[in-house]
Amino acid sequence: RILMKLTITEDAAKWFVSELDLNKGDYIKFFGKVYGPHGGFSIAMEKVEPSRIFHTTEVQGINFYVEKNDAWFFDNADLAITFDEESKEPRYELINR
């Protein structure tokens, strides 16, 4: 099994820090949520301490991660998060491997 890649641009990370009032060392979890464009699901996030990390990456001092019990949603796909200048919000893209 290939571990997923989780990439977040600096601009996207800055948005999370600003909008969620994050401090260095905080954690942001990404997971699949019912109803959305990705096979009937969408990507959701929340500020919560991890219990069993599947994959993590650190940007701007913030730990962005996916839990092991949410790994199914990212099976055979990588998650890339960029900042959309037009909407002024993060853009989530699942990239099939």
N, C-alpha and C positions, 0 to 999 in steps of 0.2 A: 504494500500500500504506500502510495506516494503522499507525503505530507503536503497540505495545501500551502499556497503562498498567500500572505496577507500583506498588501502594500497600501500605504496611506501617504499621500503627499503632505508636505509641510503645511501648505495652505489649508488643506482639509483638517489636519490636526489642530491648527490654530483656531478654526471654526469651533471644533469640539471644546477646546479650552475656554474660549470666550462664551459660547452659548450655554455650556453646562457648568461654568464656574469651576473648572478643574484645577487641581494643584498637582505638582510633580509627584509621581508615584501613584496617582489614581488609576483606576481600571475602567475600561469601557468594553462591554461584552456585545458581540454581534451574534445574531441567531435568526433562524427562519420563523416567520410569522404567517399564519394562514391568511389567504386572500392577497394576491399580488401577481406581478408579472412573471415571476420565476417559477413556472410549473404550478401556478395556483398559490404561490407563497410570495412574501416580500421579505426584505431584510430589515430587521429591527435591531435596536441597540438600547442598552441601559447601563447606567453607572452602578456597578455592583462588584464586590470582591469575588475573585474566582474560587472555585472549589476543586475542579479537575481540568486544568488547561490542556486543550488539544493543540492549539497553536497560538503564539503571541508575537507581537512586534511592538517596539517602543519608538515613539516619535514625539518630539517636543516634551519629553519627560513623562508622557502618558503611556500606559500599557493597554494596547488594544488586543483583544483576544477572542477566541472561540472555545467554548467548553467541549469536553469530550462527548457529552450527551447531545450536542448540537452538530457534531461533525457530519452526520448523515446529510444534512442540508447542503454541505459544501463538498459532497462526494464527487470526485473527478472534476472539481472546479476550484479556481483561485478567486479571491475577493480583492478587487482593486477599488480603492476609495480616493476620488479626486475631488477638487472643489470646482463647482460649476459657477463661473463668473456671472452668468446671466441670472440664475435663480438665487445666487448668493447662499447656496446650500451644498452639502456634500452630494456627490453622485456615486452610487454603488453599482459596480459592474461585476457580474459573475462571469469568469472567463473559463470556458471548458478546456480541460487538458487533453 
